[in-house]
Each structure stands twice: as C-alpha cells, then as structure tokens.
Amino acid sequence: MNEEEMLKIFGENVRKQREKENLTLKDVAEKTKIREQYLQKIENGKATGIRFSHIFIIAHALKTKAHKLCEI
C-alpha cells in the first residue's frame, strides 16, 4: 500500500467517525485547534505531511483510538 492509499483510508475513517459522533468539520476544528480547511483535506485524502500528533489529537476529539483511524 502506498502513501496516497493510506491517506485516503485515514481520511475516510476520520469522516466516518466524525459523522458517527454527529460532529461537523467546524466542531472538530474547534476541539482540535486544527484548521477546518486542513481537516477537510485530511478527509479527502489530499493532506500531506500530517503530523503524528495530529492523528492522536483528531482521534481524541472523535472519541476513538488513533490506530482505529488507520485501519484498513
């Protein structure tokens, strides 16, 4: 699996979990202090250079574990 595919899977998992928690991108941006536009890029699999710490911050805001967001 290449980086592009991993980013797409991660983004899809973030979106699914966000929707499961009934949160908007704005809600997650406020909880994480990560810009809404960047979160949108993450969900669309278009973000590059995602910080390792951001994965944990996003997971916490979405009430899940970081590894769950990376699962295939």
C-alpha positions as YAML, in Angstrom:
chain: A
units: angstrom
residues:
- id: 1
  name: MET
  ca: [0.00, 0.00, 0.00]
- id: 2
  name: ASN
  ca: [1.40, 3.39, -0.93]
- id: 3
  name: GLU
  ca: [1.18, 6.69, 0.94]
- id: 4
  name: GLU
  ca: [-1.64, 8.02, -1.22]
- id: 5
  name: GLU
  ca: [-3.80, 4.98, -0.47]
- id: 6
  name: MET
  ca: [-3.06, 5.25, 3.27]
- id: 7
  name: LEU
  ca: [-4.01, 8.93, 3.32]
- id: 8
  name: LYS
  ca: [-7.28, 8.12, 1.55]
- id: 9
  name: ILE
  ca: [-8.13, 5.35, 4.04]
- id: 10
  name: PHE
  ca: [-7.22, 7.54, 7.01]
- id: 11
  name: GLY
  ca: [-9.38, 10.36, 5.65]
- id: 12
  name: GLU
  ca: [-12.34, 8.08, 5.05]
- id: 13
  name: ASN
  ca: [-12.06, 6.71, 8.58]
- id: 14
  name: VAL
  ca: [-11.88, 10.22, 10.05]
- id: 15
  name: ARG
  ca: [-15.00, 11.25, 8.13]
- id: 16
  name: LYS
  ca: [-16.93, 8.11, 9.14]
- id: 17
  name: GLN
  ca: [-16.05, 8.56, 12.81]
- id: 18
  name: ARG
  ca: [-16.86, 12.29, 12.70]
- id: 19
  name: GLU
  ca: [-20.26, 11.53, 11.20]
- id: 20
  name: LYS
  ca: [-20.84, 8.74, 13.74]
- id: 21
  name: GLU
  ca: [-20.24, 11.31, 16.50]
- id: 22
  name: ASN
  ca: [-22.57, 13.78, 14.74]
- id: 23
  name: LEU
  ca: [-19.83, 16.40, 14.51]
- id: 24
  name: THR
  ca: [-19.21, 18.95, 11.78]
- id: 25
  name: LEU
  ca: [-15.78, 19.83, 10.47]
- id: 26
  name: LYS
  ca: [-16.15, 23.09, 12.37]
- id: 27
  name: ASP
  ca: [-16.81, 21.17, 15.60]
- id: 28
  name: VAL
  ca: [-13.68, 19.08, 15.12]
- id: 29
  name: ALA
  ca: [-11.64, 22.14, 14.21]
- id: 30
  name: GLU
  ca: [-12.70, 23.83, 17.44]
- id: 31
  name: LYS
  ca: [-11.93, 20.73, 19.53]
- id: 32
  name: THR
  ca: [-8.53, 20.10, 17.92]
- id: 33
  name: LYS
  ca: [-7.36, 23.64, 17.09]
- id: 34
  name: ILE
  ca: [-6.63, 22.32, 13.58]
- id: 35
  name: ARG
  ca: [-7.91, 24.49, 10.73]
- id: 36
  name: GLU
  ca: [-11.19, 23.33, 9.20]
- id: 37
  name: GLN
  ca: [-9.71, 23.55, 5.69]
- id: 38
  name: TYR
  ca: [-6.87, 21.22, 6.67]
- id: 39
  name: LEU
  ca: [-9.30, 18.74, 8.26]
- id: 40
  name: GLN
  ca: [-11.26, 18.78, 5.02]
- id: 41
  name: LYS
  ca: [-8.07, 17.96, 3.10]
- id: 42
  name: ILE
  ca: [-7.39, 15.11, 5.52]
- id: 43
  name: GLU
  ca: [-10.88, 13.68, 4.99]
- id: 44
  name: ASN
  ca: [-10.44, 13.94, 1.23]
- id: 45
  name: GLY
  ca: [-7.07, 12.17, 1.36]
- id: 46
  name: LYS
  ca: [-5.34, 15.26, -0.02]
- id: 47
  name: ALA
  ca: [-3.38, 16.38, 3.05]
- id: 48
  name: THR
  ca: [0.35, 15.83, 3.02]
- id: 49
  name: GLY
  ca: [2.74, 15.89, 5.93]
- id: 50
  name: ILE
  ca: [0.16, 15.00, 8.57]
- id: 51
  name: ARG
  ca: [1.81, 15.37, 11.95]
- id: 52
  name: PHE
  ca: [1.85, 12.24, 14.07]
- id: 53
  name: SER
  ca: [0.49, 14.30, 16.96]
- id: 54
  name: HIS
  ca: [-2.48, 15.41, 14.84]
- id: 55
  name: ILE
  ca: [-3.57, 11.80, 14.43]
- id: 56
  name: PHE
  ca: [-3.85, 11.46, 18.22]
- id: 57
  name: ILE
  ca: [-5.50, 14.86, 18.65]
- id: 58
  name: ILE
  ca: [-8.11, 14.06, 16.00]
- id: 59
  name: ALA
  ca: [-8.72, 10.60, 17.45]
- id: 60
  name: HIS
  ca: [-9.28, 12.07, 20.92]
- id: 61
  name: ALA
  ca: [-11.75, 14.63, 19.56]
- id: 62
  name: LEU
  ca: [-13.60, 11.84, 17.76]
- id: 63
  name: LYS
  ca: [-13.68, 9.63, 20.87]
- id: 64
  name: THR
  ca: [-11.67, 6.83, 19.30]
- id: 65
  name: LYS
  ca: [-8.14, 5.45, 19.26]
- id: 66
  name: ALA
  ca: [-5.54, 6.59, 16.74]
- id: 67
  name: HIS
  ca: [-4.97, 3.08, 15.40]
- id: 68
  name: LYS
  ca: [-8.70, 2.77, 14.60]
- id: 69
  name: LEU
  ca: [-8.42, 5.73, 12.22]
- id: 70
  name: CYS
  ca: [-5.58, 3.98, 10.38]
- id: 71
  name: GLU
  ca: [-7.26, 0.59, 9.99]
- id: 72
  name: ILE
  ca: [-7.97, -0.79, 6.54]
...
